[in-house]
Amino acid sequence: MLKPPTSSGQRLQLLFLEQEENLYRRSLTKRDLQKLLFLYLKDFDRSDYSFVPFKYGCYSFVGDKDLNVLESRGWVHLDKEKVHLLEELNFARADLAQERYRVREWLKDNRLRGRELVAASYRSVPYYAINSMMLDDLLESGLLESEDIREIDKEKIQNNESIVFTLGYEGLSIEDYVNKLIQNDVKLVCDIRRNPISRKFGFSKKRFSEILAKLSIEYRHFPDLGIDSKDRKSLVSESDYRKLFETYRKNLPKQEQSIQAIEELLISQKRIALICFEAQHTFCHRHSLCELLEERIESTCNYRIEHL
């Protein structure tokens, strides 16, 4: 017996594959599956997956990971072109039966596939097309019009103001986190975690740096600007945090080489972000690092700090 899908997103992907086969006697491509999921979730105002503007439009790294999980469990087979459903879905729960019905009825009204579906997703939310490699082709083929391209261009953020952003990934998916970077035109991420390992998908060093590279955002790691995990284990009160950050701040001058490197990167890239885990910067050592950077502004370059 196969291990059942473990998330609403995995179940939804299986239902899409099932109903595409039942309605139209065909399998979906990975690209079509992503675009259909995007439009379906948008229509029903759901957040099972988040998406980023990728080379063919909206893309979910978590959704792709889930599809690979389903393949490893024997639910689907992935080839170069199609996603093939291998097992019959026996979802007995009432809410899943309702979801199956919604997917079926929605697919009846949304029959576009291939390039036509891609173009429809671009018109639906132009932001997700800003990194597309298909715009010229879709324009030349008449699937997009000049006005569609202008709407996409309006979504492209460009800002030359020098800013050091800080952003923790607590409570965010990898897509939500990356979108914040893109929407603030961040060129480079400085990882100031001592040990950049995370149980949360997408935030361990190797995977995180690979995802950023795919979106043309540079990654640098500064482990000497982090705090050892053992020093954070006994933190309970605000006083505990205050003492930890006071000690960290006193020791920062010893890391002059890394601090200078960050300032040089800011001068060359103009818009960089410091990454750590905590959502609130006041409970993260990044705010102490930013205090030091603010003291050095006049002696380096004209920039400001912004906590996202």
N, C-alpha and C positions, 0 to 999 in steps of 0.2 A: 504493500500500500504506500502510495506517495505521501510525502510530508506535505500537509496542506499549505497554501499560501499564508504568509504571516502578516501581511499588511493589506490595507484597503487598496493601495495602488497595485499590488501584485494581483489581487482578485479582479480589479478593474481591467488590467491588461488581458487576463485570461478571458474575461467576458467579451472584450472587443474582438479577440481572435475567434472565439466561438461564434459570435453573431455575424461576423464577416463571412465565415464559412457557411453558416446556415442561410443567410440572406442571398449571398452572391456566389457561393461555391468557389471561393478563392482565399488565399492567404494574404496577409498584409506584409508590406516591407517594414523594416525597422523605422524608416523615416516617416512613412504614412502613419504608423502606430503612434509615434511621438506627436505628430501634428494633430491627429484625431483626439488623443488624450488632452492636448492643450486646449483645443476648441471646446471639447465636452466639459472640462473642468471650468473653463471660463463661462460657458452658458449656464452652468448650475452653481456658479460662485463657490467652488470647492477648492481645497488646497491639498489634495492628496499628493500632488507633486508641484514643485516650483520649477521654473525654466529660466534659461539664460539666452541671450542673443548669440547664436553660434554660427558656424559657416553656412548652414542651410536653414537658418532661422531658429525658432524656439527649440530648446533642447534641455532635457533633464538628465543630469548625470546620475541622480538617484534612480530615475526610471530605467535607465540603461543597466545600472547595477542590478535592479530587481529582475529585469529580463534575463540577465545572466544567471541569477539565482534560480529562476524558474527552469532554465535549461539544465542546470546542475542537478535539479531534483526530478528531472524527467518529464516535466509538464510540456515543454516546447523543444523544438529543434531549430537552431538558427543556421541558415546557410548564407551565401553572399547576397542573396536578393530578398529572401522571404523569412518570415517567422511562422513555423508550422506548429499547430496545436496537436499534441500527441495523445492526450487523454481526455475522456469525456468528463465534463464538469458536473459533479453531483452536489450542488449547493442547495441544501435543504432549508436553510434558515430563511425566514420570511423576508428579512431585509435584503438578502442577496437575491431572492426571487424578484423583488421589486427593482433592484439594480439591473438585473438581466433585462427586465421589461423596458426600463428607461434607455438602456444602451441600444436595444433593438429598435425602439421607436426613433431614437435620435439618429441612428445610422440610416434609417429609411429616408430621412430628410437631408442627410449629409453624404452624398454619393461621390463627391470629388475625390480623386486619388492622384498620385504622382505630382507633376509640376502644377497642375491646376489646384490641388490641395495646398501645396506650398504657397502659391500666390494668394489663395484665400486666407491663409494664416497671416501673411504679411499685411493684407488689407485690414484684418481684424484688429491686430495690435502692431502698428508699424515699428515700435521699439525693438521687437525681437528680430527685425530684419537688418539692423544696423551693421552687422558683421557678415551679412550674406555674400556668398560668392556667386549667387545666381541672378542678381539683379539685372545685369545686362542681357542675359539670355531671356529672362521673363519679359523684359521690356521689348526686346526685338521680336519675340513671338506673340506679342499682343496680350499676354496674360496679365501684365501690369501696364499701367499708363503713366505718363509723365507726372501726373498729379500724385499718384501713389509713391513715386520715387521722391517727390518733394516732401511728402508727409514723413517718409522714412528719414530723409536728411534732417528734418526738424528735430528728430529724436537723438541725433548725434551730439554728444556733449564735448565741447572743447573749451578749456579754460587755462590760461597761462599764469594765473595767480599761484604763487608759491605757498603751498599748504602742507603741513604735516597732519594727516588724519590719524585718529586712533579708532580701532574697532575691534571689539571682542565678539567671538562667534557663539557665545552662550545663547541658546534658544533659537539659533538660526540654522537653516539648512545651508549646504554648500552653495546652492543656487541663490538663495536670498543674500548670503554674504557677498558673493561675487557681484551680484547686481548693485549692491551699495557701492562697491569699488568702481564699477563701470559708470554708474550714474554720477559719480563725483570725479570722473576722468582721472582715476589713480593710475599712474604709470608703473609703480613699483611697490612691492610689499616687503617690509622688513619684519621678519618673524623674530620676536624677542622672547620667545619661550625657551627655557633652558633645555627642556626635552620636548621637541615638537612631535609628540605621539598623542593620538586621540582615538578613543573608541567611537567617536562620531564620524560617520562616513565623510571622507573628503578632506579632513583637516590634519591628518598625519603628513609629515614633511614631504615624502615622495609623491603621494597622490595629490596633495595640495599644490605643490610646485608644478606638477604636470598639468593640472587643470588650469592654473593661471597662465602657463605658457601657451596653452591652446587658445587663450583669449588675449594674447599679446600683452600680458602683464608680467613684469619681471619679478623674480623672487630672490631674496637674500636672507640668510639666517645669521643671527647674532646671538649665539648661546650665552656668551659672557654677560649679556644684558638681562638675562633671565634670573629667576629666583628658584633655588633648588626646591623640589617638591616637599622634602622633609621639613623645610622651614615654614611650610604652609599648613601642616597637618593639625596643629593645635590652635589655629585661629578660630576664635569664637566671638569675641566682642570687638567693638570699634577700637578699643584701646589696643587690642592685640594687633590689629591691622596697622594702626598708627605707629606702633613700635617697630613692626617689621619694615614699614616703608621708610621710617627715619634711618634705620640701619642701612637699608638699600641705598638711600640718597647719599649718605655719608661715604659709601664705598664706590659710588659712580665715578668720581674722578680717576679711579684706578683703571677705568675702561676707556681712557681717552682715545685710543686708536679706533675703537668701534664707534664712539660718538662722533669723531671727526669723519669717519666713513659715511655715517648717516647724513651728516651735513653736506658732504660732497655729493652724495647721491641726490639730495634735495636740490642742490644748485644745478645739477645736470638734468634731473628729471622733473623738477618743479612740484610735482604732486605725488607724494608717497604716503604710505599708510603703515602704522605700527600695528601688528596683530598680536593678540593674546586671547585668553579664554573669556574672562569675566565681562559680562554685559556692561556693568557700571565701571567707568574708568576710575572712580574713587576707591574701588575695592581691588584695583589692579596696579601693579608696579609701573605700568606705562604712564600713569599720571605723574609719578615722581621723575621719570625720565623726561617728560615734557616740561616739567618745571625747570629742569636744568637747561633744556634746549631754549626755553623762553628767555632765560638769563643771558644766553649767548647770541641772541638774535642780532643785536647791533654790531657785534664783532664778526659776523659771518655774512648773512644776507637778509633781505627783508622778507620774512615769511611769518605765517601765523599758525597756531595750533587749532584744530577743530576735532572735537570728540563726536563721532557719529553714533 
